[in-house]
Amino acid sequence: MSERRKRKHRMGVVVNDKNEKTRQVSVDRTYRHSLYGRVIRSKTKIAVHDEKDMSRVGDAVEIMESRPLSKTKRWVLVRILDRNVEVIE
């Protein structure tokens, strides 16, 4: 009965790294419209806690749901899946 529920995991791309220990991650989602059956794509920007400031803009990352860390942060960075190889000047 006291078993902890499984935490949600998502994959996304870092779109903002201006704040210390906080990243904005864009998560893409596709689903079918319930009535018309058309495939719909939507994006969500999530505030993510990055304790070691390791990720940068353009990195593909895996994030996990956690307890509330601030007013907007409810997700933590698990790992960086792929680095952005393009250098933005």
Phi and psi in degrees as GROMACS dihedral restraints (atoms count N, CA, C in turn):
[ dihedral_restraints ]
;  ai    aj    ak    al  type     phi  dphi    fc
    3     4     5     6     1   -89.1    20    10
    4     5     6     7     1    18.6    20    10
    6     7     8     9     1   -68.0    20    10
    7     8     9    10     1   131.8    20    10
    9    10    11    12     1   -72.7    20    10
   10    11    12    13     1   137.3    20    10
   12    13    14    15     1   -71.6    20    10
   13    14    15    16     1   153.9    20    10
   15    16    17    18     1   -71.0    20    10
   16    17    18    19     1   135.9    20    10
   18    19    20    21     1   -83.0    20    10
   19    20    21    22     1   147.3    20    10
   21    22    23    24     1   -76.2    20    10
   22    23    24    25     1   142.5    20    10
   24    25    26    27     1  -121.3    20    10
   25    26    27    28     1   141.7    20    10
   27    28    29    30     1  -137.7    20    10
   28    29    30    31     1   155.8    20    10
   30    31    32    33     1  -111.2    20    10
   31    32    33    34     1   143.0    20    10
   33    34    35    36     1  -162.4    20    10
   34    35    36    37     1  -175.2    20    10
   36    37    38    39     1  -122.9    20    10
   37    38    39    40     1   134.2    20    10
   39    40    41    42     1   -70.9    20    10
   40    41    42    43     1   125.2    20    10
   42    43    44    45     1  -112.3    20    10
   43    44    45    46     1   -13.0    20    10
   45    46    47    48     1  -150.6    20    10
   46    47    48    49     1   130.4    20    10
   48    49    50    51     1  -132.1    20    10
   49    50    51    52     1    31.4    20    10
   51    52    53    54     1   -74.2    20    10
   52    53    54    55     1   -31.5    20    10
   54    55    56    57     1   -88.6    20    10
   55    56    57    58     1   153.0    20    10
   57    58    59    60     1   -72.2    20    10
   58    59    60    61     1   128.4    20    10
   60    61    62    63     1    61.5    20    10
   61    62    63    64     1    15.1    20    10
   63    64    65    66     1  -132.7    20    10
   64    65    66    67     1   136.2    20    10
   66    67    68    69     1  -128.0    20    10
   67    68    69    70     1   147.4    20    10
   69    70    71    72     1   -98.1    20    10
   70    71    72    73     1   122.1    20    10
   72    73    74    75     1  -115.7    20    10
   73    74    75    76     1   128.8    20    10
   75    76    77    78     1   -92.5    20    10
   76    77    78    79     1   121.6    20    10
   78    79    80    81     1  -112.0    20    10
   79    80    81    82     1   121.6    20    10
   81    82    83    84     1   -87.8    20    10
   82    83    84    85     1   145.1    20    10
   84    85    86    87     1  -141.1    20    10
   85    86    87    88     1   135.3    20    10
   87    88    89    90     1  -119.8    20    10
   88    89    90    91     1   140.3    20    10
   90    91    92    93     1  -153.9    20    10
   91    92    93    94     1   162.1    20    10
   93    94    95    96     1   -91.6    20    10
   94    95    96    97     1   137.8    20    10
   96    97    98    99     1   -65.5    20    10
   97    98    99   100     1   134.5    20    10
   99   100   101   102     1   -64.9    20    10
  100   101   102   103     1   -34.2    20    10
  102   103   104   105     1   -95.4    20    10
  103   104   105   106     1   -45.4    20    10
  105   106   107   108     1   -95.7    20    10
  106   107   108   109     1   -14.1    20    10
  108   109   110   111     1    77.1    20    10
  109   110   111   112     1     0.6    20    10
  111   112   113   114     1   -71.9    20    10
  112   113   114   115     1   143.1    20    10
  114   115   116   117     1   -79.9    20    10
  115   116   117   118     1   126.7    20    10
  117   118   119   120     1  -116.0    20    10
  118   119   120   121     1   135.3    20    10
  120   121   122   123     1  -107.0    20    10
  121   122   123   124     1   135.7    20    10
  123   124   125   126     1  -138.9    20    10
  124   125   126   127     1   155.8    20    10
  126   127   128   129     1  -121.0    20    10
  127   128   129   130     1   146.3    20    10
  129   130   131   132     1  -130.9    20    10
  130   131   132   133     1   134.2    20    10
  132   133   134   135     1   -98.5    20    10
  133   134   135   136     1   126.1    20    10
  135   136   137   138     1  -119.6    20    10
  136   137   138   139     1   134.9    20    10
  138   139   140   141     1   -80.7    20    10
  139   140   141   142     1   125.4    20    10
  141   142   143   144     1  -123.8    20    10
  142   143   144   145     1   139.2    20    10
  144   145   146   147     1   -85.4    20    10
  145   146   147   148     1   123.4    20    10
  147   148   149   150     1  -120.9    20    10
  148   149   150   151     1    92.7    20    10
  150   151   152   153     1   -56.9    20    10
  151   152   153   154     1   -40.6    20    10
  153   154   155   156     1   -99.2    20    10
  154   155   156   157     1     7.2    20    10
  156   157   158   159     1    50.8    20    10
  157   158   159   160     1    45.9    20    10
  159   160   161   162     1   -90.0    20    10
  160   161   162   163     1   -30.9    20    10
  162   163   164   165     1   -84.6    20    10
  163   164   165   166     1   154.2    20    10
  165   166   167   168     1  -130.7    20    10
  166   167   168   169     1   168.5    20    10
  168   169   170   171     1   -58.9    20    10
  169   170   171   172     1   132.6    20    10
  171   172   173   174     1    97.0    20    10
  172   173   174   175     1   -10.8    20    10
  174   175   176   177     1   -74.1    20    10
  175   176   177   178     1   138.3    20    10
  177   178   179   180     1   -85.9    20    10
  178   179   180   181     1   128.2    20    10
  180   181   182   183     1  -132.4    20    10
  181   182   183   184     1   159.6    20    10
  183   184   185   186     1  -109.8    20    10
  184   185   186   187     1   132.8    20    10
  186   187   188   189     1  -123.6    20    10
  187   188   189   190     1   158.0    20    10
  189   190   191   192     1  -134.5    20    10
  190   191   192   193     1   142.8    20    10
  192   193   194   195     1   -64.0    20    10
  193   194   195   196     1   144.9    20    10
  195   196   197   198     1  -146.9    20    10
  196   197   198   199     1  -175.3    20    10
  198   199   200   201     1   -69.6    20    10
  199   200   201   202     1   161.2    20    10
  201   202   203   204     1   -63.2    20    10
  202   203   204   205     1   125.1    20    10
  204   205   206   207     1  -100.9    20    10
  205   206   207   208     1   -25.2    20    10
  207   208   209   210     1  -158.3    20    10
  208   209   210   211     1  -165.7    20    10
  210   211   212   213     1   -60.9    20    10
  211   212   213   214     1   -37.6    20    10
  213   214   215   216     1  -114.4    20    10
  214   215   216   217     1   -17.7    20    10
  216   217   218   219     1   -89.7    20    10
  217   218   219   220     1   118.3    20    10
  219   220   221   222     1  -131.4    20    10
  220   221   222   223     1    11.7    20    10
  222   223   224   225     1  -131.5    20    10
  223   224   225   226     1   150.3    20    10
  225   226   227   228     1  -125.2    20    10
  226   227   228   229     1   152.0    20    10
  228   229   230   231     1   -76.9    20    10
  229   230   231   232     1   128.4    20    10
  231   232   233   234     1   -94.1    20    10
  232   233   234   235     1   -53.3    20    10
  234   235   236   237     1  -161.5    20    10
  235   236   237   238     1   161.2    20    10
  237   238   239   240     1   -95.2    20    10
  238   239   240   241     1   122.5    20    10
  240   241   242   243     1   -84.5    20    10
  241   242   243   244     1   -41.8    20    10
  243   244   245   246     1  -150.7    20    10
  244   245   246   247     1   133.5    20    10
  246   247   248   249     1   -85.5    20    10
  247   248   249   250     1   147.3    20    10
  249   250   251   252     1   -76.7    20    10
  250   251   252   253     1   119.8    20    10
  252   253   254   255     1   -87.4    20    10
  253   254   255   256     1   -17.2    20    10
  255   256   257   258     1   -81.5    20    10
  256   257   258   259     1   129.5    20    10
  258   259   260   261     1   -93.7    20    10
  259   260   261   262     1   124.5    20    10
  261   262   263   264     1   -93.5    20    10
  262   263   264   265     1   124.1    20    10
